[in-house]
Amino acid sequence: MNYQRISPEQALALREREAQWVDIRDEASFAAGHIPECVHLDNTNLARYLIEADHDRPLIVVCYHGNSSQQAAAYLAEQGFDEVYSLDGGFTLWQSLYPTDVAR
């Protein structure tokens, strides 16, 4: 299983396919602002997420700048998700491109 890197524009298109979104940044950063669809994912809820998530729907992984999300995306692909993406530029780029599309 592999993952793909995608641009924010491509991620927007995946909304139409009801993609799942996870944000792996720290809790305080997530609380300060995140992409509306994102679920905060960390070591405390990872095991439950792996059980409860729909492994057949696209999954987009978000971090600060798009680096850490690549490792997380690779891991999640290994856990049986069919279609995994890492958001290039992370939340930082997303927020600069779509400042009104941020939840707090």
NORFEN-V54965 format. One record per residue. N is the residue number from 1. SS is DSSP state (@ for helix, = for strand, . for the rest). OMEGA is omega in whole degrees, -180 to 180 (NA if undefined). BURIAL is + if it has 16 or more other C-alpha atoms within 10 Angstrom, else -. Layout:
N:SS:OMEGA:BURIAL, N:SS:OMEGA:BURIAL
This chain:
1:.:178:-, 2:.:174:-, 3:=:176:+, 4:=:173:-, 5:=:-180:+, 6:=:178:+, 7:.:175:+, 8:@:179:+, 9:@:178:-, 10:@:178:-, 11:@:177:+, 12:@:179:-, 13:@:180:-, 14:@:174:+, 15:@:-180:-, 16:.:180:-, 17:.:178:-, 18:.:178:-, 19:.:172:+, 20:=:-180:+, 21:=:173:+, 22:=:-180:+, 23:=:-175:+, 24:.:177:+, 25:.:180:+, 26:.:-174:-, 27:@:-179:-, 28:@:178:-, 29:@:178:-, 30:@:-179:+, 31:@:-179:-, 32:@:179:-, 33:.:180:-, 34:=:175:+, 35:.:-171:+, 36:.:-177:-, 37:.:-171:+, 38:=:168:+, 39:=:177:+, 40:=:-177:+, 41:.:176:+, 42:.:-176:-, 43:.:-178:-, 44:.:-178:-, 45:.:-177:-, 46:@:-176:-, 47:@:180:-, 48:@:179:-, 49:@:-179:-, 50:@:179:-, 51:@:-171:-, 52:@:-175:-, 53:.:177:-, 54:.:-176:-, 55:.:-179:+, 56:.:178:-, 57:.:176:+, 58:.:-179:+, 59:=:179:+, 60:=:-179:+, 61:=:-176:+, 62:=:172:+, 63:.:-179:+, 64:.:-172:+, 65:.:179:+, 66:.:179:+, 67:.:-180:-, 68:@:-179:+, 69:@:179:+, 70:@:178:+, 71:@:179:-, 72:@:179:+, 73:@:178:+, 74:@:179:+, 75:@:-178:+, 76:@:176:+, 77:@:178:+, 78:@:-179:-, 79:.:172:-, 80:.:175:-, 81:.:-175:+, 82:.:-171:+, 83:.:-174:+, 84:=:-178:+, 85:=:172:+, 86:=:-177:+, 87:=:177:+, 88:.:-180:+, 89:.:177:+, 90:@:-179:+, 91:@:-179:+, 92:@:179:-, 93:@:179:+, 94:@:-177:+, 95:@:179:+, 96:@:180:-, 97:@:-174:-, 98:.:-175:-, 99:.:179:-, 100:.:-179:-, 101:.:-180:-, 102:.:177:-, 103:=:178:-, 104:.:NA:-
